[in-house]
Amino acid sequence: MGGNESVEVTAGIWGFLVLFGLALACWFLFRSMNAHLRKMTFQQREQVPENTRTAGARSEESPVTPEDDDPIGSARH
């Protein structure tokens, strides 16, 4: 346990490759997530005019019930 041991322990090339692989995987995941979120917001923008048209038509035909107005369906429980 004593003596003149000068051993330096580093992560080396394998540590660098693992870290680089994780960073690369995260970059691809974040890029994919951003693409999916952009697609969702685009679809929501398209649905807004449809929802306003159907809500206007529904209010003329019949009143809105609490079940129709509840987005998560808690009124049905």
C-alpha positions in Angstrom: 0.0 0.0 0.0 2.8 2.4 0.3 5.6 2.9 -2.0 6.3 4.8 -5.1 3.3 4.0 -7.2 2.3 6.6 -9.7 -0.7 5.1 -11.3 -3.1 7.6 -12.9 -6.6 6.3 -13.5 -8.6 8.1 -16.1 -11.8 7.3 -18.1 -9.7 7.0 -21.3 -11.1 6.5 -24.7 -13.9 4.2 -23.6 -15.3 6.8 -21.2 -15.1 9.4 -24.0 -16.9 7.1 -26.4 -19.7 6.3 -23.9 -20.2 10.0 -23.1 -20.2 10.9 -26.8 -22.7 8.2 -27.5 -25.0 9.4 -24.8 -24.8 13.0 -26.0 -25.5 11.9 -29.6 -28.5 9.8 -28.4 -29.9 12.8 -26.5 -29.4 15.1 -29.5 -31.5 12.7 -31.7 -34.2 12.4 -29.0 -34.5 16.2 -28.5 -34.6 16.7 -32.3 -37.4 14.1 -32.6 -39.3 15.6 -29.7 -39.2 19.1 -31.2 -40.5 17.7 -34.5 -43.4 15.9 -32.8 -44.2 19.1 -30.8 -44.2 21.2 -33.9 -46.5 18.7 -35.6 -48.9 18.8 -32.6 -49.1 22.6 -32.5 -49.7 22.6 -36.3 -52.6 20.1 -35.9 -54.1 22.1 -33.0 -54.1 25.3 -35.2 -55.9 23.4 -37.9 -58.5 22.1 -35.4 -59.3 25.5 -33.8 -61.4 26.8 -36.8 -63.2 23.4 -36.9 -64.0 23.6 -33.2 -65.3 27.1 -33.4 -67.6 26.1 -36.3 -69.0 23.1 -34.5 -69.4 25.0 -31.3 -71.4 27.7 -33.1 -73.6 25.2 -34.8 -74.1 23.3 -31.6 -75.2 26.5 -29.7 -77.8 27.2 -32.3 -79.2 23.7 -32.2 -79.0 22.7 -28.6 -77.5 24.1 -25.4 -74.1 22.8 -24.2 -74.4 20.2 -21.4 -71.7 19.9 -18.7 -70.7 16.6 -20.3 -69.9 18.3 -23.6 -68.0 21.1 -21.9 -65.8 18.8 -19.8 -62.6 18.0 -21.6 -61.5 15.1 -19.3 -64.9 13.5 -18.7 -65.0 14.0 -15.0 -68.7 14.9 -15.2 -69.5 11.3 -16.3 -68.2 9.8 -13.0 
